[in-house]
């Protein structure tokens, strides 16, 4: 029998972007996510999907209710940030390099073809002082960083929108 551990309970929570506003941005949020769950949040543009993720990671002010996070969170945002560093440094992000796991993450995030085109593969510096990456490459590097972190909770903010449909299918699978 599997005992599923609750990773994220949110109970009757209201959130705002500014602490001095009267009307909360998100109201009455109730959510329960257990380890191993795959949860999708769907809605129109501007419905609050990104705000919900921002509330969970603490970027919004909680005005009411309770939010508990048990464990670690990885969050590749819609518009991932890129530092002036190598591709590998972006993915490892201070974690120890484990070749076998790193290669699995590379494959899962469909980075192989892109790395093969870079002058020094994953040792290529990207960002301000390095080469510029496409939106899809930036998203997949941020996703690889999240996967490599082995977080208890991974919050994905529309990370498949910037990639081709066949790449999106590969990543989702």
PyMOL commands that set and color helices and strands:
alter all, ss='L'
color gray80, all
select helices_A, chain A and resi 49-56+87-92+99-108+112-117+121-123+135-148+165-172
alter helices_A, ss='H'
color red, helices_A
select strands_A, chain A and resi 6-16+26-34+61-69+73-76+85-86+125-126+153-156
alter strands_A, ss='S'
color yellow, strands_A
deselect
rebuild
show_as cartoon
